[in-house]
Amino acid sequence: MTIRTAKIEDFAIIHKYDKHINEDELKSIINQDRVFVAEENGQFIGWLRYNLFWDNTPFMNMLYILDEYRGIGVGKQLTLHWEKLMKDLKFELVMTSTMSNEHAQHFYRKLNYIDAGSLLLPNEPLEIFFIKSI
């Protein structure tokens, strides 16, 4: 598996799966080098995108692995790759979140993320926030 910074040529495949972000914003963060793509033998298998919470703390907004590649360590490798890059950029803390009804909360805890609070929006499951010192 290889991990690389996304290019604008990756927009179509990412946008096909990522319905949580509008087209212009996705293009913008790709151009800001805030999206990483995982590939297996040149085949797209997932991505990670992030932004900055409060303009100063890396926040992983999306980690998505195609169904047939889940459970084999792709998400872990993408996350660890991102954490290393954030550490290289001199950040000391990273953040992410997931809904309480999603299995991802267990994934993040296995990677030593710590529960850091939650948010309850109307008609939504509880959103759990996680932090990790890097």
C-alpha positions in Angstrom: 0.0 0.0 0.0 1.1 3.5 -0.7 0.0 6.8 0.8 0.4 10.1 -1.0 -0.9 13.6 -1.0 -4.1 13.9 -3.1 -3.9 15.8 -6.4 -6.7 17.6 -8.1 -7.0 14.6 -10.5 -8.2 12.6 -7.5 -11.2 14.9 -7.0 -13.7 12.8 -9.0 -13.0 9.6 -7.1 -13.0 11.2 -3.7 -16.1 13.2 -4.4 -17.9 10.0 -5.6 -17.7 8.7 -2.0 -17.4 11.8 0.1 -20.9 13.4 0.4 -20.0 15.4 3.6 -18.3 18.2 1.8 -19.2 20.5 -1.1 -17.3 20.4 -4.3 -15.5 23.7 -4.0 -14.4 23.1 -0.5 -13.0 19.6 -1.4 -11.1 21.1 -4.3 -9.8 23.8 -2.0 -8.4 21.4 0.6 -6.9 19.2 -2.0 -5.1 22.2 -3.3 -4.0 22.9 0.3 -2.4 19.4 0.6 -4.9 18.4 3.3 -6.1 15.2 1.7 -4.1 11.9 1.6 -5.0 9.0 -0.6 -4.2 5.3 0.0 -3.6 3.1 -3.0 -3.0 -0.6 -3.5 -1.2 -1.4 -6.8 -2.3 2.0 -8.1 -5.9 1.3 -7.2 -7.7 3.9 -5.0 -8.7 2.3 -1.7 -9.4 5.2 0.7 -8.5 8.7 1.9 -8.1 11.0 4.9 -8.8 14.7 4.9 -8.2 17.2 7.6 -8.5 20.9 8.5 -7.5 23.0 11.4 -9.8 23.3 14.4 -9.7 26.8 15.8 -7.2 27.5 13.0 -4.4 25.9 15.0 -5.1 22.2 15.8 -5.2 19.5 13.1 -8.6 17.9 13.0 -9.2 14.8 11.0 -12.6 15.5 9.3 -12.8 12.2 7.3 -11.2 8.8 7.2 -12.8 6.5 4.7 -11.7 3.1 3.5 -13.5 1.3 0.7 -15.5 -1.7 2.1 -13.3 -4.4 0.6 -10.2 -2.9 2.3 -11.5 -2.4 5.8 -10.2 -4.4 8.7 -6.7 -4.9 7.2 -4.9 -1.8 8.7 -5.4 0.7 5.9 -7.1 3.2 8.2 -4.5 2.8 10.9 -1.7 3.4 8.3 -3.4 6.5 7.0 -3.9 7.8 10.5 -0.4 7.2 11.6 0.9 8.8 8.3 -1.1 11.9 9.0 0.0 12.0 12.7 3.6 11.8 11.6 3.2 14.7 9.1 1.4 16.8 11.8 4.3 16.1 14.2 6.8 17.1 11.5 4.9 20.3 11.1 5.5 20.9 14.9 1.9 20.3 16.1 1.7 18.6 19.5 -2.0 17.6 19.4 -4.4 16.2 16.9 -8.2 15.9 17.1 -11.0 13.9 15.4 -14.6 13.0 16.2 -17.2 10.3 15.4 -20.8 9.7 16.2 -21.5 7.5 19.2 -23.4 5.0 17.1 -20.3 4.4 14.8 -17.7 1.7 15.3 -14.9 4.2 14.6 -14.9 5.3 18.3 -13.2 2.0 19.2 -10.7 2.4 16.3 -9.6 5.7 17.6 -9.3 4.5 21.2 -7.1 1.6 20.0 -4.8 4.3 18.4 -4.5 6.0 21.8 -7.0 8.8 21.2 -8.6 10.1 24.4 -12.3 11.1 24.7 -12.3 14.9 25.1 -16.0 15.8 25.2 -19.1 15.6 23.1 -21.7 17.5 21.2 -25.4 16.8 20.9 -27.2 18.3 17.9 -30.9 18.0 17.4 -32.0 14.8 15.7 -28.4 13.5 15.6 -26.5 10.8 17.7 -24.0 12.1 20.2 -20.8 13.3 18.5 -17.7 12.2 20.5 -14.5 14.3 20.2 -11.1 12.7 20.6 -7.6 14.2 21.1 -4.1 12.7 20.9 -0.8 14.1 21.9 1.8 13.4 19.2 
